[in-house]
Amino acid sequence: MIYISCTIKELAKACGVSEGTVDRAVNNRSGIRESTKQHILEMAEQMDYRPNHLAKSLAIGSTKTIGIVSVDLSNNFFALLVESIEQTAREHGYFVNLALSHNDPEKEMEAIKYMAERRVDGIILFPLGKSGEFSSFLKKLGIPIVTIYNRIECDFVHVDVDCRQIMRNVVSFLAEKGYNEMIYIDPHFEKMKSGGINVFSIEQRRIGYLEGLKEEMLGDGKILEDMDERQLVEIAKRKDGMKKVFICRNDTPAVRLMTMFRENNIRVPEDVGIIGFDNIAILDNISPRLTSVDCNIKTTGRKATMNLIRMINGEKDIKDCVVGYKIIEGETL
């Protein structure tokens, strides 16, 4: 006989026992004869009985799931972070529930509500929201939340590298190599900021760049938000005796810049230098190999997950975590 997956009530009726007896059998509890237990387990297999894990989870107050709300996965940086979170969660007995906001604050809110409705034990959030209203909404959920990449406010445990200090150090590193004209590439920054998007991480990089210039007495510097090919090529080809380097807030515009310069017969690093940020895996397959800041993506994901699990388990006073970094010297300086 072929059965469709049955309920505990149907299994109990088929075995001629109570639902409590079935529960003791399938969960290997005491208070049941061995022969009865074996009979129930055989019937459970025949009838394709599946325990109601959601009901059990609600009863014990834990679903053993962690929600992840990320921006997207098209950027290798975020994909590696999610992979690290999933692996760490699985090692500690948790599954992950992933939703993407696609850089849309409304979709982010929908995703967070989705996670709350499914009773996830905690959420790792790559936040787009930043308002006081958004913060109050998160707090009212009563769910442990760890933010990563962008900070909302100090009430939420945060894990990331110190982008501001890193960029100051990058400027010093480049100055030591003799670069005395630095051009910062920061695509669409003001557009995102004016649109209400949380730009904490990339804003810290910009601030660090400007502070680094001041420390090295390199003037006001230049910040470009529009990757206009004509303008960039003109700057790179300008013969003014300055040693130029383009600092990109992440690796994607840096790779685009390398292609642009190659197509316009501008040599890297002979004519200009380029440095990125994030050290995404694809850089190993690009020539010349981009110099970039390695933000220890896997470590960031692991520490965020471990802090969240500690919060889920009731630990208090968990502090923010600043992850270390290193500059991976490639062939573009």
VOMIKOL-452215 format. One line per field, with one value per residue: x, y, z of N, C-alpha, C in turn. Coordinates in nm, 2 decimals, padded with zeros to 4 digits. Layout:
N
n_xx = c(X ...);
n_yy = c(Y ...);
n_zz = c(Z ...);
ca_xx = c(X ...);
ca_yy = c(Y ...);
ca_zz = c(Z ...);
c_xx = c(X ...);
c_yy = c(Y ...);
c_zz = c(Z ...);
***
This chain:
333
n_xx = c(00.08 00.05 00.12 00.04 00.23 00.16 -00.03 00.04 -00.19 -00.32 -00.14 -00.14 -00.40 -00.39 -00.22 -00.35 -00.31 -00.25 -00.19 00.01 00.16 00.26 00.43 00.61 00.74 00.85 01.02 01.19 01.15 01.10 00.87 00.72 00.64 00.89 00.81 00.58 00.68 00.85 00.66 00.52 00.72 00.77 00.53 00.53 00.73 00.63 00.40 00.51 00.55 00.60 00.75 00.61 00.80 00.79 00.58 00.70 00.93 00.81 00.71 00.94 01.06 01.25 01.37 01.60 01.70 01.86 01.82 01.92 01.96 02.06 02.22 02.27 02.38 02.53 02.77 03.08 03.18 02.97 02.85 03.05 03.05 02.79 02.82 03.01 02.88 02.66 02.81 02.93 02.70 02.57 02.76 02.71 02.46 02.25 02.03 02.01 01.81 01.77 01.73 01.71 01.77 01.82 01.92 01.70 01.52 01.25 01.21 01.39 01.26 01.04 01.17 01.28 01.05 00.94 01.13 01.08 00.82 00.85 00.97 01.26 01.56 01.74 01.88 02.11 02.21 02.25 02.24 02.03 01.85 01.84 01.72 01.57 01.32 01.34 01.52 01.37 01.17 01.31 01.40 01.15 01.08 01.20 01.40 01.72 01.97 02.24 02.44 02.61 02.87 02.73 02.66 02.39 02.31 02.45 02.32 02.29 02.47 02.77 02.97 03.26 03.53 03.76 03.69 03.75 04.00 04.15 04.15 04.29 04.54 04.59 04.63 04.87 05.03 05.04 05.16 05.41 05.51 05.56 05.35 05.19 04.96 04.64 04.34 04.01 03.77 03.44 03.16 02.83 02.78 02.67 02.42 02.31 02.32 02.16 01.92 01.84 01.96 02.15 02.48 02.70 02.94 03.08 03.10 03.27 03.50 03.55 03.58 03.81 04.00 04.01 04.11 04.35 04.49 04.52 04.69 04.92 04.98 04.89 04.72 04.38 04.29 04.10 03.77 03.57 03.25 03.12 03.19 03.32 03.45 03.60 03.68 03.83 04.03 04.16 04.27 04.44 04.63 04.74 05.02 05.20 05.40 05.33 05.29 05.05 04.77 04.48 04.23 04.00 03.68 03.58 03.64 03.51 03.46 03.73 03.83 03.68 03.80 04.06 04.02 03.91 04.14 04.32 04.20 04.24 04.51 04.66 04.90 04.91 05.11 05.27 05.20 04.99 04.88 04.66 04.44 04.22 03.94 03.84 03.93 03.82 03.76 03.77 03.98 04.22 04.22 04.26 04.46 04.68 04.73 04.51 04.60 04.48 04.26 04.24 03.97 03.93 03.70 03.57 03.63 03.49 03.22 03.21 03.26 03.04 02.83 02.89 02.87 02.60 02.48 02.56 02.41 02.15 02.16 02.13 02.34 02.48 02.58 02.75 03.01 03.09 03.27 03.58 03.73 04.05 04.27 04.45 04.68 04.68 04.93 04.94 04.99 04.95 05.05);
n_yy = c(-00.12 00.23 00.52 00.87 01.13 01.14 01.26 01.29 01.22 01.06 00.85 00.75 00.65 00.45 00.27 00.21 00.34 00.60 00.96 01.05 00.82 00.77 00.99 00.94 00.72 00.80 00.99 00.86 00.83 00.74 00.50 00.33 00.02 -00.19 -00.35 -00.22 00.02 -00.04 -00.14 00.10 00.26 00.12 00.14 00.42 00.46 00.33 00.48 00.72 00.92 01.24 01.43 01.72 01.97 02.25 02.29 02.17 02.33 02.58 02.51 02.46 02.71 02.77 02.77 02.69 02.83 03.08 03.40 03.57 03.88 04.02 04.25 04.18 03.91 03.94 04.08 03.96 03.99 04.00 03.75 03.57 03.64 03.55 03.28 03.21 03.27 03.08 02.84 02.85 02.87 02.62 02.44 02.47 02.37 02.51 02.62 02.83 03.11 03.28 03.61 03.87 04.22 04.38 04.64 04.80 04.97 04.92 04.65 04.54 04.58 04.41 04.17 04.14 04.13 03.90 03.71 03.74 03.65 03.39 03.30 03.30 03.24 03.44 03.73 03.82 04.11 04.31 04.62 04.85 05.04 05.32 05.50 05.65 05.54 05.30 05.17 05.15 04.98 04.74 04.68 04.64 04.39 04.20 04.02 03.87 04.06 04.10 04.34 04.39 04.51 04.77 05.01 05.06 05.18 05.22 05.04 04.80 04.50 04.50 04.40 04.43 04.55 04.82 05.06 05.33 05.38 05.20 05.31 05.55 05.44 05.32 05.55 05.64 05.43 05.44 05.69 05.64 05.49 05.67 05.80 06.10 06.22 06.16 06.00 05.95 05.71 05.69 05.57 05.70 05.78 06.02 06.01 05.78 05.84 06.07 05.95 05.82 05.58 05.36 05.44 05.39 05.23 05.28 05.55 05.58 05.50 05.70 05.92 05.84 05.84 06.12 06.21 06.08 06.21 06.46 06.40 06.32 06.55 06.61 06.78 06.86 06.66 06.45 06.36 06.14 06.07 05.99 05.77 05.87 05.81 05.98 06.19 06.04 05.92 06.15 06.26 06.06 06.07 06.31 06.51 06.62 06.58 06.46 06.17 05.95 05.79 05.58 05.54 05.31 05.26 05.01 04.68 04.64 04.89 04.93 04.72 04.77 05.02 04.94 04.80 05.01 05.18 05.02 04.99 05.24 05.27 05.32 05.25 05.03 04.93 05.14 05.39 05.49 05.42 05.17 05.09 04.86 04.76 04.51 04.28 04.06 03.73 03.69 03.84 03.70 03.60 03.79 04.00 04.28 04.17 04.30 04.53 04.52 04.58 04.33 04.22 04.01 03.84 03.59 03.56 03.77 03.69 03.46 03.55 03.72 03.54 03.38 03.56 03.62 03.37 03.34 03.55 03.45 03.24 03.36 03.52 03.82 04.16 04.16 04.25 04.49 04.38 04.42 04.34 04.22 04.33 04.32 04.45 04.34 04.30 04.35 04.38 04.63 04.87);
n_zz = c(00.00 -00.08 00.08 00.13 00.28 00.63 00.92 01.27 01.41 01.23 01.20 01.47 01.48 01.29 01.41 01.64 01.88 02.12 02.05 02.21 02.27 02.01 01.99 02.19 02.08 01.83 01.91 02.07 02.35 02.70 02.87 02.70 02.55 02.40 02.18 02.10 02.03 01.81 01.63 01.58 01.46 01.23 01.10 01.07 00.89 00.67 00.62 00.56 00.76 00.88 01.13 01.28 01.26 01.29 01.48 01.69 01.72 01.79 02.03 02.19 02.16 01.97 01.64 01.52 01.31 01.12 01.00 00.70 00.57 00.29 00.06 -00.22 -00.44 -00.65 -00.63 -00.56 -00.31 -00.12 -00.17 -00.08 00.19 00.27 00.22 00.41 00.65 00.63 00.64 00.90 01.06 01.00 01.11 01.37 01.41 01.29 01.03 00.75 00.64 00.36 00.22 -00.02 -00.06 -00.28 -00.30 -00.22 00.00 00.08 00.00 00.17 00.42 00.38 00.36 00.62 00.78 00.67 00.77 01.05 01.07 01.02 01.24 01.29 01.47 01.50 01.32 01.07 00.94 00.65 00.64 00.47 00.56 00.79 00.96 01.25 01.29 01.15 01.31 01.55 01.46 01.42 01.68 01.81 01.71 01.87 01.83 01.82 01.66 01.44 01.29 00.98 00.77 00.70 00.96 01.19 01.44 01.77 01.94 01.82 01.78 01.60 01.32 01.14 00.93 01.01 00.83 00.80 00.93 00.78 00.52 00.57 00.62 00.38 00.21 00.33 00.28 -00.01 -00.04 00.06 -00.15 -00.33 -00.47 -00.54 -00.63 -00.58 -00.68 -00.60 -00.64 -00.63 -00.69 -00.75 -00.49 -00.35 -00.46 -00.36 -00.09 -00.06 -00.13 00.09 00.15 00.35 00.39 00.54 00.56 00.31 00.33 00.55 00.44 00.25 00.42 00.56 00.35 00.29 00.54 00.54 00.33 00.44 00.65 00.52 00.39 00.13 -00.01 -00.11 -00.27 -00.50 -00.57 -00.75 -00.86 -01.08 -01.33 -01.57 -01.88 -02.06 -01.89 -01.70 -01.85 -01.95 -01.71 -01.64 -01.86 -01.84 -01.85 -01.61 -01.43 -01.20 -00.99 -01.04 -00.88 -00.87 -00.64 -00.55 -00.42 -00.39 -00.54 -00.79 -00.95 -00.98 -01.14 -01.37 -01.43 -01.50 -01.74 -01.90 -01.91 -02.04 -02.29 -02.38 -02.42 -02.19 -01.96 -01.69 -01.42 -01.51 -01.62 -01.46 -01.12 -00.96 -00.70 -00.53 -00.32 -00.10 -00.22 -00.39 -00.50 -00.78 -00.87 -00.89 -01.13 -01.31 -01.52 -01.53 -01.19 -00.96 -00.70 -00.37 -00.08 00.16 00.33 00.50 00.46 00.51 00.78 00.89 00.83 00.99 01.25 01.29 01.28 01.50 01.71 01.69 01.75 02.01 02.12 02.08 02.25 02.48 02.59 02.73 02.68 02.45 02.25 01.98 01.69 01.55 01.26 01.14 00.87 00.55 00.31 -00.01 -00.22 -00.56 -00.90 -00.98 -00.89);
ca_xx = c(00.00 00.13 00.06 00.09 00.28 00.05 -00.01 00.05 -00.32 -00.35 -00.05 -00.19 -00.52 -00.35 -00.15 -00.44 -00.25 -00.27 -00.09 00.12 00.24 00.34 00.53 00.72 00.81 00.93 01.13 01.28 01.13 01.07 00.73 00.66 00.70 00.97 00.74 00.49 00.77 00.89 00.54 00.49 00.82 00.75 00.41 00.57 00.81 00.54 00.30 00.59 00.52 00.70 00.72 00.58 00.91 00.75 00.51 00.80 01.01 00.73 00.70 01.07 01.10 01.37 01.35 01.73 01.73 01.92 01.79 02.02 01.91 02.18 02.19 02.25 02.49 02.61 02.90 03.14 03.20 02.85 02.84 03.14 03.01 02.68 02.87 03.08 02.77 02.59 02.89 02.94 02.57 02.55 02.85 02.66 02.33 02.15 02.01 01.99 01.70 01.83 01.65 01.79 01.70 01.84 01.94 01.57 01.48 01.12 01.23 01.46 01.16 00.96 01.25 01.29 00.92 00.93 01.21 01.02 00.70 00.89 01.03 01.40 01.61 01.82 01.90 02.23 02.15 02.34 02.13 02.01 01.78 01.93 01.65 01.53 01.20 01.38 01.58 01.27 01.10 01.39 01.40 01.02 01.07 01.25 01.48 01.86 02.02 02.38 02.46 02.74 02.90 02.68 02.61 02.26 02.34 02.53 02.24 02.30 02.60 02.82 03.09 03.32 03.67 03.76 03.71 03.81 04.14 04.21 04.17 04.40 04.66 04.61 04.69 05.01 05.10 05.06 05.25 05.54 05.55 05.59 05.23 05.16 04.83 04.54 04.21 03.93 03.66 03.33 03.04 02.69 02.78 02.57 02.28 02.26 02.30 02.04 01.81 01.81 02.03 02.26 02.61 02.80 03.07 03.16 03.13 03.39 03.62 03.57 03.64 03.95 04.08 04.04 04.20 04.49 04.55 04.56 04.80 05.03 04.99 04.87 04.62 04.24 04.26 03.99 03.67 03.49 03.14 03.08 03.31 03.32 03.57 03.67 03.75 03.93 04.15 04.23 04.35 04.55 04.72 04.79 05.17 05.22 05.51 05.27 05.27 04.90 04.71 04.34 04.19 03.86 03.61 03.58 03.71 03.43 03.51 03.88 03.84 03.63 03.90 04.17 03.97 03.90 04.27 04.38 04.15 04.29 04.66 04.72 04.96 04.91 05.12 05.37 05.15 04.91 04.85 04.52 04.42 04.08 03.91 03.76 04.01 03.73 03.83 03.79 04.10 04.32 04.21 04.27 04.59 04.76 04.66 04.48 04.63 04.35 04.26 04.17 03.89 03.90 03.55 03.53 03.64 03.38 03.10 03.22 03.24 02.90 02.74 02.91 02.81 02.45 02.45 02.58 02.30 02.04 02.17 02.11 02.46 02.46 02.70 02.83 03.06 03.12 03.39 03.65 03.81 04.17 04.28 04.58 04.69 04.74 05.00 04.94 05.08 04.89 05.12);
ca_yy = c(00.00 00.35 00.63 01.01 01.17 01.15 01.34 01.21 01.17 00.94 00.74 00.69 00.57 00.33 00.18 00.18 00.39 00.75 01.04 01.06 00.70 00.79 01.09 00.88 00.62 00.86 01.07 00.77 00.86 00.62 00.49 00.26 -00.11 -00.20 -00.40 -00.12 00.12 -00.10 -00.14 00.24 00.31 00.05 00.20 00.55 00.45 00.29 00.59 00.84 01.01 01.34 01.51 01.87 02.04 02.39 02.29 02.14 02.45 02.67 02.46 02.48 02.84 02.78 02.70 02.65 02.89 03.22 03.48 03.66 03.98 04.07 04.34 04.10 03.82 03.97 04.12 03.84 04.02 03.96 03.60 03.50 03.66 03.47 03.14 03.20 03.27 02.96 02.73 02.86 02.83 02.47 02.38 02.49 02.32 02.60 02.64 02.98 03.15 03.40 03.70 03.98 04.35 04.44 04.78 04.86 04.97 04.85 04.51 04.50 04.57 04.29 04.05 04.13 04.09 03.76 03.64 03.74 03.57 03.25 03.27 03.27 03.27 03.56 03.78 03.89 04.21 04.40 04.72 04.97 05.14 05.39 05.60 05.61 05.46 05.17 05.11 05.12 04.87 04.63 04.66 04.59 04.25 04.12 03.91 03.91 04.11 04.15 04.41 04.36 04.60 04.90 05.02 05.14 05.25 05.14 04.94 04.67 04.45 04.52 04.33 04.48 04.61 04.96 05.12 05.47 05.36 05.13 05.40 05.64 05.36 05.30 05.67 05.65 05.32 05.49 05.80 05.58 05.44 05.79 05.86 06.23 06.27 06.05 06.03 05.86 05.67 05.66 05.58 05.72 05.80 06.12 05.97 05.68 05.90 06.15 05.86 05.76 05.45 05.35 05.43 05.40 05.17 05.35 05.69 05.57 05.49 05.83 06.01 05.80 05.89 06.26 06.23 06.04 06.31 06.57 06.36 06.31 06.68 06.59 06.87 06.83 06.54 06.45 06.25 06.13 05.98 05.95 05.71 05.93 05.76 06.09 06.26 05.96 05.91 06.28 06.27 05.96 06.10 06.44 06.51 06.73 06.55 06.39 06.03 05.94 05.66 05.58 05.46 05.27 05.22 04.86 04.62 04.64 05.00 04.92 04.63 04.85 05.12 04.88 04.78 05.14 05.23 04.93 05.02 05.38 05.26 05.37 05.14 05.01 05.05 05.23 05.53 05.52 05.30 05.15 05.00 04.84 04.74 04.39 04.16 03.96 03.61 03.69 03.92 03.61 03.56 03.91 04.05 04.26 04.14 04.42 04.54 04.54 04.56 04.21 04.25 03.89 03.82 03.47 03.58 03.86 03.61 03.37 03.62 03.77 03.43 03.33 03.66 03.61 03.25 03.38 03.63 03.36 03.16 03.44 03.59 03.96 04.25 04.12 04.38 04.50 04.31 04.48 04.24 04.27 04.34 04.33 04.49 04.23 04.37 04.28 04.43 04.76 04.98);
ca_zz = c(00.00 -00.09 00.16 00.13 00.42 00.72 01.04 01.39 01.44 01.13 01.24 01.59 01.45 01.21 01.50 01.75 02.00 02.14 01.98 02.30 02.25 01.89 02.02 02.27 02.00 01.73 01.98 02.15 02.49 02.78 02.89 02.59 02.53 02.28 02.07 02.05 01.96 01.68 01.54 01.54 01.38 01.10 01.03 01.04 00.77 00.56 00.59 00.54 00.87 00.90 01.25 01.26 01.32 01.32 01.60 01.80 01.74 01.86 02.17 02.26 02.15 01.88 01.51 01.47 01.18 01.12 00.88 00.64 00.47 00.22 -00.05 -00.34 -00.45 -00.78 -00.59 -00.50 -00.16 -00.04 -00.19 00.01 00.33 00.30 00.23 00.54 00.75 00.62 00.69 01.04 01.12 00.99 01.20 01.51 01.42 01.24 00.89 00.72 00.55 00.29 00.14 -00.08 -00.07 -00.41 -00.28 -00.21 00.15 00.10 -00.01 00.29 00.52 00.35 00.40 00.77 00.82 00.63 00.87 01.18 01.06 01.02 01.37 01.29 01.60 01.49 01.19 01.03 00.85 00.58 00.64 00.39 00.64 00.89 01.03 01.39 01.27 01.11 01.43 01.64 01.41 01.45 01.83 01.85 01.67 01.98 01.77 01.82 01.53 01.42 01.16 00.91 00.66 00.74 01.10 01.21 01.56 01.87 02.01 01.75 01.77 01.46 01.28 01.01 00.94 01.04 00.69 00.81 00.96 00.67 00.41 00.61 00.61 00.24 00.16 00.37 00.20 -00.14 -00.03 00.07 -00.28 -00.42 -00.53 -00.49 -00.67 -00.56 -00.73 -00.53 -00.73 -00.53 -00.78 -00.70 -00.34 -00.31 -00.51 -00.26 00.04 -00.07 -00.15 00.22 00.17 00.45 00.32 00.65 00.53 00.21 00.38 00.64 00.35 00.20 00.53 00.58 00.24 00.31 00.65 00.50 00.25 00.53 00.73 00.43 00.33 -00.02 -00.06 -00.09 -00.34 -00.59 -00.56 -00.87 -00.85 -01.22 -01.40 -01.71 -01.95 -02.11 -01.78 -01.63 -01.94 -01.95 -01.59 -01.65 -01.96 -01.81 -01.82 -01.51 -01.34 -01.08 -00.99 -01.01 -00.84 -00.85 -00.52 -00.58 -00.29 -00.39 -00.66 -00.92 -01.03 -01.01 -01.26 -01.48 -01.47 -01.56 -01.87 -01.96 -01.94 -02.14 -02.42 -02.42 -02.42 -02.06 -01.90 -01.54 -01.34 -01.56 -01.63 -01.34 -01.03 -00.92 -00.59 -00.49 -00.18 -00.08 -00.26 -00.43 -00.55 -00.92 -00.90 -00.91 -01.28 -01.39 -01.53 -01.41 -01.07 -00.89 -00.56 -00.31 00.06 00.19 00.45 00.58 00.44 00.58 00.93 00.92 00.84 01.10 01.38 01.29 01.31 01.63 01.80 01.69 01.82 02.15 02.16 02.08 02.37 02.60 02.65 02.73 02.67 02.34 02.19 01.84 01.65 01.44 01.20 01.08 00.73 00.50 00.17 -00.10 -00.33 -00.69 -01.00 -01.04 -00.83);
c_xx = c(00.09 00.05 00.12 00.13 00.16 00.08 00.00 -00.08 -00.36 -00.26 -00.10 -00.31 -00.48 -00.28 -00.23 -00.38 -00.29 -00.16 00.03 00.22 00.32 00.45 00.65 00.80 00.90 01.04 01.21 01.27 01.09 00.92 00.65 00.72 00.78 00.90 00.64 00.57 00.81 00.78 00.51 00.59 00.81 00.64 00.45 00.64 00.72 00.44 00.37 00.55 00.63 00.66 00.70 00.69 00.88 00.68 00.61 00.89 00.94 00.72 00.82 01.12 01.22 01.34 01.49 01.76 01.78 01.88 01.90 01.95 02.03 02.13 02.17 02.37 02.57 02.75 02.96 03.17 03.09 02.83 02.93 03.10 02.89 02.73 02.94 02.98 02.70 02.68 02.91 02.81 02.55 02.64 02.80 02.51 02.22 02.15 01.99 01.87 01.75 01.72 01.74 01.71 01.72 01.85 01.81 01.53 01.34 01.13 01.30 01.36 01.08 01.04 01.26 01.16 00.90 01.01 01.14 00.89 00.73 00.98 01.18 01.45 01.69 01.84 02.04 02.19 02.26 02.25 02.14 01.94 01.88 01.85 01.61 01.40 01.24 01.44 01.48 01.19 01.18 01.39 01.26 01.00 01.11 01.33 01.63 01.91 02.16 02.39 02.60 02.75 02.86 02.63 02.48 02.28 02.41 02.45 02.24 02.44 02.65 02.95 03.14 03.47 03.65 03.79 03.78 03.96 04.22 04.25 04.28 04.53 04.69 04.68 04.84 05.09 05.14 05.16 05.40 05.60 05.57 05.47 05.20 05.03 04.74 04.40 04.12 03.80 03.55 03.19 02.91 02.68 02.67 02.43 02.22 02.23 02.17 01.91 01.77 01.87 02.14 02.39 02.73 02.94 03.15 03.18 03.25 03.51 03.65 03.63 03.78 04.04 04.11 04.13 04.34 04.56 04.60 04.69 04.93 05.06 04.99 04.76 04.48 04.21 04.14 03.90 03.58 03.38 03.08 03.20 03.30 03.45 03.66 03.75 03.86 04.06 04.23 04.32 04.47 04.66 04.79 04.94 05.20 05.33 05.46 05.26 05.13 04.86 04.56 04.30 04.04 03.80 03.59 03.63 03.64 03.47 03.65 03.90 03.79 03.73 04.02 04.14 03.97 04.04 04.34 04.33 04.19 04.44 04.72 04.77 04.95 05.01 05.22 05.33 05.08 04.90 04.70 04.52 04.27 04.06 03.81 03.84 03.92 03.81 03.86 03.92 04.22 04.33 04.22 04.41 04.59 04.68 04.64 04.54 04.50 04.36 04.18 04.10 03.86 03.75 03.50 03.53 03.52 03.25 03.10 03.19 03.10 02.81 02.76 02.86 02.66 02.41 02.46 02.46 02.17 02.04 02.17 02.23 02.43 02.59 02.80 02.88 03.07 03.25 03.45 03.75 03.94 04.17 04.43 04.58 04.75 04.80 05.00 05.04 05.03 04.94 05.26);
c_yy = c(00.12 00.46 00.77 01.04 01.20 01.23 01.24 01.15 01.05 00.82 00.67 00.61 00.44 00.23 00.14 00.22 00.54 00.83 01.06 00.94 00.71 00.88 01.03 00.78 00.70 00.95 01.00 00.80 00.73 00.61 00.42 00.13 -00.11 -00.25 -00.30 -00.01 00.08 -00.10 00.00 00.29 00.25 00.11 00.35 00.56 00.42 00.41 00.72 00.95 01.11 01.43 01.66 01.95 02.19 02.39 02.26 02.26 02.56 02.63 02.48 02.62 02.86 02.70 02.65 02.71 03.03 03.28 03.56 03.75 04.05 04.17 04.26 04.00 03.84 04.01 04.00 03.86 03.96 03.80 03.53 03.52 03.56 03.32 03.12 03.19 03.13 02.84 02.73 02.82 02.68 02.40 02.38 02.45 02.41 02.60 02.79 03.00 03.28 03.48 03.82 04.10 04.42 04.59 04.86 04.85 04.90 04.70 04.46 04.48 04.44 04.17 04.03 04.08 03.94 03.67 03.63 03.65 03.42 03.21 03.23 03.31 03.40 03.61 03.85 03.98 04.30 04.52 04.82 05.08 05.20 05.48 05.55 05.52 05.32 05.10 05.07 04.99 04.74 04.59 04.59 04.44 04.16 04.00 03.96 03.95 04.15 04.22 04.39 04.46 04.75 04.90 05.10 05.23 05.16 05.04 04.81 04.63 04.45 04.45 04.38 04.52 04.76 05.04 05.25 05.46 05.30 05.23 05.51 05.57 05.34 05.43 05.68 05.54 05.37 05.60 05.75 05.52 05.55 05.85 05.99 06.30 06.15 06.09 05.91 05.83 05.62 05.67 05.60 05.74 05.90 06.08 05.87 05.75 05.99 06.07 05.79 05.62 05.46 05.34 05.44 05.35 05.25 05.49 05.69 05.57 05.63 05.93 05.97 05.84 06.04 06.29 06.19 06.14 06.42 06.53 06.36 06.45 06.68 06.67 06.81 06.70 06.56 06.33 06.25 06.02 05.93 05.90 05.74 05.89 05.88 06.16 06.17 05.94 06.04 06.30 06.18 06.00 06.24 06.44 06.64 06.69 06.48 06.24 05.99 05.79 05.68 05.49 05.43 05.22 05.07 04.81 04.63 04.76 04.99 04.83 04.70 04.96 05.06 04.85 04.91 05.19 05.15 04.96 05.16 05.39 05.34 05.25 05.14 04.90 05.16 05.37 05.58 05.40 05.29 05.06 04.98 04.81 04.62 04.27 04.04 03.85 03.62 03.77 03.82 03.57 03.68 03.96 04.19 04.24 04.27 04.42 04.58 04.52 04.43 04.23 04.12 03.86 03.70 03.49 03.67 03.78 03.52 03.44 03.68 03.66 03.38 03.43 03.65 03.48 03.27 03.46 03.54 03.28 03.24 03.52 03.74 04.03 04.20 04.24 04.37 04.43 04.38 04.38 04.30 04.27 04.33 04.38 04.39 04.30 04.29 04.34 04.56 04.88 04.98);
c_zz = c(00.00 -00.01 00.12 00.27 00.51 00.84 01.16 01.43 01.36 01.17 01.37 01.57 01.38 01.31 01.62 01.88 02.01 02.07 02.08 02.29 02.12 01.92 02.09 02.18 01.90 01.79 02.08 02.30 02.57 02.80 02.78 02.58 02.40 02.16 02.01 01.97 01.82 01.58 01.49 01.44 01.24 01.03 00.99 00.91 00.65 00.52 00.57 00.63 00.88 01.03 01.21 01.33 01.36 01.46 01.72 01.83 01.82 02.01 02.25 02.25 02.06 01.75 01.45 01.33 01.20 00.99 00.83 00.55 00.41 00.11 -00.18 -00.34 -00.58 -00.75 -00.51 -00.35 -00.08 -00.05 -00.09 00.16 00.36 00.31 00.36 00.66 00.75 00.67 00.84 01.11 01.12 01.09 01.34 01.51 01.37 01.09 00.87 00.62 00.49 00.21 00.10 -00.09 -00.20 -00.40 -00.27 -00.07 00.17 00.09 00.11 00.41 00.50 00.39 00.55 00.83 00.79 00.73 01.00 01.18 01.07 01.14 01.37 01.43 01.61 01.34 01.18 00.91 00.78 00.55 00.53 00.47 00.75 00.98 01.17 01.38 01.23 01.23 01.53 01.59 01.44 01.59 01.87 01.81 01.79 01.94 01.78 01.67 01.53 01.29 01.11 00.80 00.70 00.89 01.10 01.33 01.66 01.94 01.94 01.74 01.62 01.44 01.15 01.04 00.97 00.91 00.70 00.83 00.84 00.56 00.44 00.59 00.46 00.18 00.20 00.30 00.06 -00.14 -00.02 -00.06 -00.38 -00.49 -00.46 -00.54 -00.67 -00.60 -00.67 -00.61 -00.63 -00.61 -00.71 -00.55 -00.30 -00.35 -00.41 -00.13 00.04 -00.09 -00.02 00.24 00.27 00.38 00.43 00.61 00.43 00.25 00.47 00.55 00.29 00.30 00.56 00.48 00.26 00.43 00.62 00.42 00.34 00.61 00.65 00.36 00.18 -00.08 -00.04 -00.17 -00.43 -00.57 -00.68 -00.84 -00.98 -01.29 -01.55 -01.78 -02.00 -02.00 -01.72 -01.72 -01.95 -01.83 -01.60 -01.75 -01.94 -01.78 -01.74 -01.41 -01.21 -01.10 -00.95 -00.97 -00.82 -00.74 -00.54 -00.45 -00.28 -00.53 -00.79 -01.00 -01.07 -01.13 -01.38 -01.53 -01.54 -01.71 -01.95 -02.00 -02.05 -02.28 -02.47 -02.41 -02.30 -01.99 -01.74 -01.50 -01.39 -01.57 -01.51 -01.25 -01.00 -00.80 -00.56 -00.35 -00.17 -00.12 -00.30 -00.50 -00.70 -00.96 -00.94 -01.06 -01.37 -01.40 -01.59 -01.29 -00.99 -00.74 -00.49 -00.16 00.09 00.33 00.53 00.58 00.52 00.73 00.97 00.93 00.96 01.23 01.39 01.34 01.45 01.74 01.81 01.77 01.97 02.21 02.17 02.20 02.50 02.66 02.63 02.71 02.57 02.27 02.04 01.81 01.53 01.39 01.14 00.93 00.68 00.35 00.09 -00.22 -00.45 -00.78 -01.06 -00.97 -00.86);
***
